[in-house]
Amino acid sequence: MKSGFLIPLLLFGFLYVAVMLPQSRRRKQAAALQRSVEPGSQVMLTSGLFATVVEIDDDTVIVQAAPGVELRYAKAAVLRVLPDPTTEVDEPDEADDHDGGNDGESGPVSPS
């Protein structure tokens, strides 16, 4: 009789770990993302629209898709915040180039 109770208990434990925990993590990440949105941020919306945040209300965000074009979306429509294009990105050093400076291109080929 104990094995009849153990199987449903193990099944519930497996479903909890496989379904509910990842869903909880995604929900927490989405909430953190929505808190990180601020005016001036470059964002990508769930519709694929790239825009700049102009104003934030309680549950809506106003974005500028083009100069003079402002759109109102739900905060949940913000898929991700894009990195600021004005921040510097570390360029690889010349010393990190392991092929002797050759960028995968061969030099001019002389006719034989």
C-alpha positions in Angstrom: 0.0 0.0 0.0 2.9 2.3 0.6 4.1 2.1 -3.0 0.6 3.2 -4.2 1.1 6.5 -2.2 4.8 6.9 -3.1 4.4 7.0 -6.9 1.9 10.0 -6.9 4.1 11.8 -4.4 7.2 11.3 -6.6 5.2 12.4 -9.7 4.1 15.6 -7.9 7.7 16.3 -6.8 9.0 15.8 -10.4 6.3 18.1 -11.8 7.1 20.8 -9.2 10.8 20.8 -10.0 10.3 20.5 -13.8 7.5 23.0 -14.3 6.8 25.3 -11.3 10.3 26.3 -10.3 11.4 27.5 -13.8 8.1 29.3 -14.1 8.7 31.1 -10.8 12.2 32.1 -11.9 10.9 33.5 -15.2 8.2 35.5 -13.3 10.9 37.0 -11.0 13.1 37.9 -14.0 10.3 39.6 -15.8 9.4 41.6 -12.6 13.1 42.6 -12.3 13.2 43.6 -15.9 10.1 45.8 -15.6 11.6 47.5 -12.5 14.8 48.2 -14.4 13.0 50.1 -17.3 13.5 53.9 -16.9 13.0 56.8 -19.2 15.7 57.0 -21.9 16.2 53.2 -22.0 16.4 51.5 -25.3 13.9 48.5 -25.2 12.7 45.7 -27.4 9.0 45.0 -27.1 7.3 41.6 -27.5 6.0 42.7 -30.9 9.6 43.1 -32.1 9.5 46.9 -32.0 12.7 48.7 -30.9 12.0 52.0 -29.1 13.1 54.5 -26.5 11.2 54.8 -23.2 9.8 58.3 -22.8 7.5 57.9 -19.8 6.5 55.2 -17.3 3.2 55.0 -15.5 2.0 52.4 -12.9 1.4 49.6 -15.5 2.0 51.3 -18.8 5.1 52.6 -20.6 5.2 55.3 -23.3 7.8 54.6 -26.0 9.1 56.6 -28.9 9.4 54.5 -32.0 10.5 57.3 -34.3 10.8 61.1 -33.8 7.4 62.4 -33.0 5.8 58.9 -32.8 4.9 57.9 -29.2 3.1 54.7 -28.4 1.6 53.4 -25.2 2.2 49.8 -24.2 1.7 47.7 -21.1 4.8 47.3 -19.1 4.6 43.5 -19.6 5.2 44.1 -23.3 8.8 45.0 -22.7 10.8 41.9 -23.6 14.2 43.2 -22.9 16.3 46.3 -22.1 19.0 46.9 -24.7 22.5 48.0 -23.7 23.2 51.7 -24.1 24.9 52.2 -27.4 27.0 55.1 -26.0 28.9 52.8 -23.5 32.2 51.5 -24.6 32.6 47.9 -25.6 36.0 46.4 -24.9 37.7 45.7 -28.2 40.0 42.7 -28.4 43.7 43.6 -28.1 46.1 43.0 -31.0 48.0 40.7 -28.6 45.0 38.5 -28.3 45.2 37.7 -32.0 46.7 34.2 -32.1 47.1 33.8 -35.9 49.9 36.4 -36.2 47.6 39.3 -37.2 46.2 37.4 -40.2 42.5 37.9 -40.1 41.8 34.7 -41.9 42.5 36.2 -45.3 45.4 35.1 -47.4 47.6 37.7 -49.0 47.7 38.4 -52.7 48.4 35.4 -54.8 51.1 35.8 -57.4 50.5 34.1 -60.8 52.7 31.1 -61.4 
